[in-house]
Amino acid sequence: WHIVTETVFYYNKLHLTEKIFKPIVSKQPFMLLAAPGNLAYLKSYGFKTFDGIIDESYDTIIDNDQRTEAVVAQIAWYCALTAEEKRAVIEAIAPIVEYNFHHFYGEFKHRITSELLDNCRALFKEIGYNDDAIAYDDIFKTLVN
């Protein structure tokens, strides 16, 4: 298990960085130690998590210490399993790990690129910059290929 300690933990902010994507592209299961709601935020991008295999209610805990303790409890649970039980867990998570890997390089790549370009458009509009000459479709194609 990859225990991801995200940049934002002590502030109530939805914020994901490259840290969470490292286990995804490495095909590893993960637990996300971040501000509350960030696991749900990751799911909103179409990623699957390991709820049902581990107790992911830690993502809803507001108190920082209690949230940390809840993740530690999940680590302790896994460590206490027998080798056979661990193999069963690994088999159960394999489809999720595989799905996330392919999702990262597929639909997510397209979605996050669109989000980036939409944010650029909004910024240019906000600052009064005329972006009519920007070929957003060409930029999108370049970034996703």
N, C-alpha and C positions, 0 to 999 in steps of 0.2 A: 504494500500500500504506500502510495505517495501522500505524505501529509503536506498539503499546500498551505503555507502561511502567507496569505495575501498582504499586499502593501497596506491596504486600509483595513484595520481591525477595530480600532478604538472609536471610530466615527461612524455614525449611522449613514452610510453612503453605499450605493450600489456601484462597485468599481472592480472590474476584473482586469488583470494584467497578463503578461506572458507566463506568469508563474503557474496559472491553472492549466494553460495549454501544453505545458511541458509533459505532464503525465498522459495527456490525451494523445499527443503525437508519438509518445513512447509506448503506447498501448499498455498503460498501467492504471490500476484502480486508484482512486484518490478519495481523500476526505479534505474538505475545504474549510480551513480555519480563517474566517474573514468576518467582516461586519455582518450582522443578521440580514438575511434575505438574499445574500449573494449566491447561494446554491440555487435558489429559486430563479434568480436572475440568469444564471447559466442555463437552466432548463428553458427559460423563455427564448433562448437562442436555438433551441431544438436539441440540445445535448441531453443525454440520459444520465442518470446518476444511479446510485446503488441502494436506494430506498427499498426496503423489503428484504435486503440482505444485511444491511446495517441500519441502525436507527439514525435517520438524518434529521430528527427533530431538533438537533443542535442548531440548525440554521435559523430557527425561530426564537432562540433564547437571546434576550436583550442583554442580560448581565454578562459582561466579558469573561469574568472568572468562571461562571457557571457554564458558559458556552465552551470554554476551553476544557473544563472538566468533563463535559459531555463527549467531546471528541476523544479525550484520553480514555474514557470508559469504553468507547468503541474499539480503540487500539488494544486495550487490555482484554476485551472480549475475544478479539481475533487471536491475540497471542496465546490465550488460554486454550484454544482449540487443539484437538489432536491433529496429527499429520493427515489422517483420513478426512477429518472434518474440514481442514484447510483446503484439501484437494477438491472437496465438494463445493466450497465457496468459490474457488478459482474457476471451476467449471461453470458455476452459475453466473459469474461476472463476465466470462469470456465474450458472450454476444454483445454485452453493453460496451465493453472496451473496444471491440471491433467496430461497432456502430459509430461510436464517437470519433474514432480515427478517420473513418470514411466521411462522416458528416463534416469534420473540420476542413477537409480538403475539397468538399463538394458544396453543399447548400450553404454552409456557414461562410465559406469564402466569398460566395456571391452576395450573401446578405450583408456581411460586414463591409464589403466594398461599396455596396449601394448606400449603406448608412454613412460611410465616410464622405462620399460624393454629395449626398443630401446635406450633410453638415457644412460642407464647403459652400454649397449654393446658399444656404441660410446665412452663413457668415458674410458672404459677398453682398447679399441683399441688405443685411443689417448695416454694413459699412458704406453702402451706396456704390459698390463697385459693379460696373456693367460686365457681366460674365458671358455676354452673347457670343463672344469669339471662342469660348472654351468648348471643346468637343468632348463633352462628358461621356458620350457613348464610346468613343475611341479610348478614352482613359479607362473606362470600365473594362473593355475588352482586353486592354494591355495588362491591367492589374490581375484579372482572373485567369489569364493564360500563363 
